Amino acid sequence: MNSATNPFPGSDVAATRWLAVGSLLGLIVLSVAWELWLAPLRPGGSWLVLKALPLCIPLAGLLKRRMYTYRWVSLVVWLYFTEGVVRAWSDTAPGRWLALVEIALCLLLFVACALHVRLRQKAAKAALA
């Protein structure tokens, strides 16, 4: 398949895809581990573990390279970023350190999604030209 007909050209597009998937999986694992074992709000775990469920929804879309999913994930991730900032400011260790990891994963996910969309749009324009 040549580059003019390939809708997903370039290793940089693939890299941003895997970076987005990896950081999303990291957020899911962090959310579950944080609220069940590492630093739950209540001993034995808390219902806040359910915050990981909305993160599972876009996983299939990212793996199937759906542009729409990359776009809306780059917006939804800011809710988790905000939670990370609030908990980094208000929690004590180890919750504070977990919140900083959450912030880093959110920023990584946002950058990966934004770059993925940008690179795919650039490739689509080049294919039309």
PyMOL commands that set and color helices and strands:
alter all, ss='L'
color gray80, all
select helices_A, chain A and resi 11-38+47-63+67-90+95-128
alter helices_A, ss='H'
color red, helices_A
deselect
rebuild
show_as cartoon
